[in-house]
Every structure is written in C-alpha cells, then in structure tokens.
Amino acid sequence: MGKRANWIGGLMLLLLLYLIMLGALLYFFAPGIKENFEKGAYIERFCRYIDREKDKGNVTYKVAFYSPYESVMRNASVEKKPTDEIHLSLEALLKGPGEEEIKEGLVSYIPKGTSLVGVTIEDGIAFVDLSEEIKESEDLKKAYEQVSRTVESIYPDVRTILLSNGDPLYP
C-alpha cells in the first residue's frame, strides 16, 4: 500500500502544480486576451460570417420551361455547390419546374431523372452531356431548346450541342 499511496500522492502534487501554473497564466494573460477580444469585435465579425455563409446555400438561375403557347424563362433555385455557373443553371433546369411554375401551366420536356454528365465549352460551342433518360423526352427538340436557352442565359454567344453519355443527340 505504501507504493500506491506514494504514486497517488505524487499524482495529486502534479495536478496541484498544473492548476497553480494554469491559474498564474490566466491571471497574467487573461485580461490582455479579453481586451483584445473585445477590441477586435470577434463576436460581431463571427456573426456576420455565419450570416454570409447561410446566404451561400442557394443560388437562382434563369431556366427555360414551356407553356402551352411558348417557351418561358423563369428563375429556379438550386443548392450551391463548388462548381461553375453553367453547371448550376443546368442542374436547376434538370430539377424541373417548381410548384409555382406548375400552377402557371409550365412544363419541362426533359424527363425526370435526367442527370448532368458534364458540360464543356470550347470554341464557342457548349457540349452539354446528359444521361440516357433524355432520350425518353416527348419532344427532343423542345428539350434541346430548353437546354440551349438556359446555356444562352449565361453565355449569349455560345451554340449548344446536346449529347447523351458522349454521343451526339441534337442538333
């Protein structure tokens, strides 16, 4: 029992020394840290940073849908991801019309489940590669026009070629 008592006693002494050193550090440095913290307005800056980050969650793009009479451009919101504008606008288009657009009678000729394989812009041409589901469109020409007008809303002078898993589809 003597060795164990000495070991526990040594541990208690070590803990006591640690607490004394911590108290001394806080006594000497805490007022300066507190003063710098208050002067720097860290809390306010942190709150502003949090508010800015909340706003970065979604972004809105113009996408094309069809009414019974014409093609209509509407704002569509999509969650922002670390990618460029053209990808996000096409993702918003592929998401389909929202409740408000549906109430207005707007539809999309891009079948549900169609996903974006990729987009490349080269020499004034946007190659938009969509998944196989695009081939099931009721009207491929209108689906192409939706994609094309959505691309043109960001890049007005770019011509669009629609691909399906790398194979040319339209025009």
C-alpha positions in Angstrom: 0.0 0.0 0.0 2.9 2.4 0.6 4.0 2.5 -3.1 0.4 3.1 -4.2 -0.1 5.9 -1.7 3.2 7.5 -2.9 2.1 7.2 -6.5 -1.3 8.8 -5.8 0.3 11.5 -3.7 2.8 12.3 -6.5 -0.1 12.5 -9.0 -2.0 14.8 -6.7 1.1 17.0 -6.3 1.4 17.1 -10.1 -2.2 18.1 -10.5 -1.9 20.8 -7.9 1.2 22.2 -9.7 -0.7 22.2 -13.0 -3.6 24.1 -11.6 -1.3 26.7 -10.0 0.5 27.2 -13.3 -2.8 27.5 -15.2 -4.1 30.0 -12.6 -0.9 32.1 -13.0 -1.1 32.1 -16.8 -4.8 33.1 -16.6 -4.0 35.8 -14.0 -1.3 37.4 -16.2 -2.6 36.9 -19.7 -6.5 36.7 -19.5 -7.0 40.4 -19.1 -5.0 41.2 -22.2 -6.7 38.4 -24.2 -10.1 39.7 -23.0 -9.2 43.2 -24.0 -8.0 42.2 -27.5 -11.1 40.0 -27.9 -13.4 42.9 -27.1 -11.5 45.5 -29.2 -11.4 43.1 -32.2 -15.2 42.7 -32.2 -14.6 39.0 -32.9 -18.2 38.0 -31.9 -19.7 40.5 -34.3 -17.4 39.5 -37.1 -18.1 35.8 -36.4 -21.9 36.5 -36.5 -21.5 38.4 -39.9 -19.5 35.5 -41.2 -22.2 33.0 -40.2 -24.9 35.1 -41.9 -22.9 35.3 -45.1 -22.4 31.5 -45.1 -26.2 31.0 -44.7 -26.9 33.1 -47.8 -24.4 31.0 -49.8 -26.6 27.9 -49.6 -28.8 28.5 -52.7 -28.4 30.4 -55.9 -31.0 31.3 -58.6 -30.7 31.0 -62.3 -32.9 31.6 -65.4 -34.1 28.4 -67.0 -36.5 27.7 -69.8 -39.8 25.9 -69.5 -42.8 25.6 -71.8 -46.3 26.9 -71.5 -48.9 25.7 -73.9 -48.1 28.6 -76.2 -44.4 29.5 -75.9 -41.1 29.0 -74.1 -40.9 30.9 -70.9 -37.8 31.9 -68.8 -38.2 31.6 -65.1 -36.0 31.8 -62.0 -35.1 28.4 -60.5 -33.3 28.0 -57.2 -30.7 25.2 -56.7 -28.3 24.4 -53.9 -25.0 26.0 -54.5 -22.1 23.5 -54.9 -18.4 24.1 -55.6 -18.8 24.3 -59.4 -19.3 26.9 -62.0 -22.5 28.8 -63.1 -23.3 26.7 -66.2 -23.4 23.5 -64.1 -25.6 25.1 -61.5 -28.1 26.6 -64.0 -28.4 23.2 -65.8 -28.9 21.5 -62.5 -31.7 23.9 -61.8 -33.2 23.1 -65.2 -33.0 19.4 -64.7 -34.7 19.7 -61.3 -37.8 20.6 -63.3 -40.5 23.2 -62.7 -41.4 24.1 -59.1 -44.9 24.4 -57.7 -45.3 27.9 -58.9 -44.3 27.1 -62.5 -46.6 24.1 -62.5 -49.5 26.3 -61.3 -48.8 28.5 -64.3 -49.1 25.5 -66.5 -45.3 25.4 -67.3 -43.7 22.0 -68.1 -40.3 20.6 -69.0 -39.7 18.3 -71.9 -36.6 17.0 -70.1 -37.7 13.7 -68.4 -37.5 13.3 -64.6 -34.3 11.5 -63.6 -32.2 13.0 -66.3 -28.8 14.0 -64.8 -26.0 16.2 -66.0 -23.0 14.1 -67.1 -20.9 17.1 -67.9 -20.5 20.4 -69.8 -17.6 21.6 -71.9 -17.4 24.9 -73.6 -14.9 25.0 -76.5 -14.6 27.3 -79.5 -18.0 29.0 -78.9 -19.8 25.6 -78.5 -21.3 24.3 -75.3 -21.3 20.5 -75.3 -24.0 19.5 -72.8 -23.8 15.8 -71.9 -27.0 14.4 -70.3 -27.8 10.9 -69.1 -29.7 8.3 -71.1 -33.1 9.5 -69.7 -33.0 12.5 -72.1 -33.7 10.1 -75.0 -37.1 9.4 -73.4 -38.3 13.0 -74.0 -41.7 13.5 -75.5 -40.2 16.3 -77.7 -36.4 16.2 -78.0 -36.4 19.5 -80.0 -38.1 21.3 -77.1 -35.9 19.6 -74.6 -32.9 20.8 -76.6 -34.3 24.3 -76.8 -34.7 24.4 -73.0 -31.0 23.4 -72.6 -29.9 25.8 -75.3 -31.8 28.8 -73.9 -30.6 28.0 -70.4 -26.9 28.0 -71.6 -27.5 31.2 -73.6 -28.8 32.9 -70.5 -25.2 32.8 -69.2 -23.2 32.6 -72.4 -25.3 34.5 -75.1 -22.9 33.9 -77.9 -22.4 30.1 -77.4 -24.1 27.5 -79.6 -25.2 24.3 -77.8 -24.8 20.7 -78.8 -26.7 18.1 -76.8 -25.1 14.8 -76.1 -26.3 11.7 -74.3 -23.4 9.9 -72.5 -21.0 11.3 -75.0 -23.0 10.5 -78.2 -24.3 13.5 -80.2 -28.1 13.8 -79.8 -29.2 17.2 -81.0 -28.9 19.2 -83.4 
